[in-house]
């Protein structure tokens, strides 16, 4: 799965093992919903002290208890700075969300909330020029005693702005629109934008706000706020080199916490990180004193570990039908199972540099032959019984802006339609049963990382395509995502997932001409223009309509085919409430977990 958040692209290359068989669906009775989840799972999506109507979040005050609580995830933590291309993973984010404080908190319903434990306000204080003022709460400290202050916001902007090449940021989206950033005082940060930017609440999240005082100490720079993109190149290089390379792995002396927990130990060999309470945290003091987050590359093994009492929480973004069946069968053991669609979509990207896929008719025929319902029914029904094909690249089915952009009528119409499309375009069926045109066979390779579910997806597509005279080959490359191959465009069709925050401007780099993450070389001037209009829209409703037009235009180009919104899968025992937040994982509110008696 390839993930991006408010200002970063994130690579996730975790393996999953799903059973290639039609599943019964797992529709429950006697206290379960349609996904086999506990009937009160949806109520767990809301923080215990959040005020949704006011748009604010605070960590609830609950009793403290020793723990430890061990949480299983699909891949290991690897870096404190989660914003560089080589370290930026969802699994770092799942840990960092409890360690670093940011401006926003996303609850289980993906509602964007002001983090009122550390921030008083984030207001648009001028519309011309577009200006946002962040007011920090006084007295907030890092775990090492240094103040959490405007300097941290300034470093967040400088590192993400794209104006200083020495900061190797995974993405600069949003931050690159800030023309002026300044600290009025320790608690007031003012960002002036070159254009309206309604997604400003997605900026300066927890992963972006790293300790400026540590960078100053490590580089000898006395005041980071005096460093600008036009400063002495030697100083910029010092700052950028440390920011990019100094915060890998774990070193307690340079990696303090600003959130409710701090990292106390990191075992790279075991893929385990230990979290302890941050003594300087200003918010709620409760929850387990110790949390261990541990890698399980096999989701079935994770489920077995919960069954055996080795872990207390399964938090998987790699759905597995066998594991889901195991977890749902543990209710008598006091296990609660949950599943919900994530802000993540599995999809196929068509590479416009490929000679065959430059042909609109060829892309259309490939879409027509892929029956996505067969994929979801065979691979995901046991995890989430109501799972269905995803028909949008901009919105996921769980979001209010979601509607069918056109894929529901253009994809999966069948082999006969695909053949008609090809023959009308001059393709002829060869003696080997494969269409050809101008001496070239309609043969494509689908590339993906080492992921059993994706192998099974390709197997299904191979059979569907063969009936239409199209040859599909499977390229299972363990380094396809983690090794950066996907970003080079060295493939015909790429199968992976994008995990998106609820800020739609972040999709612009994926599908606009020359976009930093547009690895398929897709280009449509209409899409470019619509994106430009949407990003500068001054109200959410207007932006939504423009993004829907973007969605429909991409669909009409047959550029990328969404397959499904990937369901999360989690389970827990011995704790009152756990909800797998679709972007930040299970630990988004770990400080308010209560021990179940």
Secondary structure, 3 states (H helix, E strand, C coil): CEEEECCEEEECCCCCCCCCCCCCCCCCCCCECCCCCECCHHHHHCCCCCECCCCEECCCCCCEEEEEEEEEECCCCCECCCCECCCCCHHHHHHHHHHCCCCEEECCCCCEEEECCCEEEEEEEEECCEEEEEEECCCCECCCCCECCHHHHHHHHHHHCCCCCCCCECCCCCHHHEEEEEEEECCEEEEEECCCCCCHHHCCCCCCCCCHHHHHHHHCCCCHHHCCCCCCHHHHHHHHHHHHHCCECCCHHHCCCCCCEEEEEEECCCCEEEEEECCCCCCCCCEEEEEEEEECCCHHHHHHHHHCCCCCEEEECCCCHHHHHHHHCCHHHCCEEEEEEEEEEEEEEECCCCCCCCCHHHHHHHHHHCCHHHHHHHHCCCCCCCCCECCCCCCCCCCCCCCCCCHHHHCCCCHHHHHHHHHHCCCEECCCCCEEECCEECEEEEEECCCHHHHHHHHHHHHHHHCCCCEEEEEECCCCCCCCHHHHCCCCEEEEEEECCCCHHHHHHHHCCCCCCCCCCCCCHHHHHHHHHHHCCCCHHHHHHHHHHHHHHHHHCCCEEEEEEEEEEEEECCECCCCCECCCEHHHHHHHCCECC
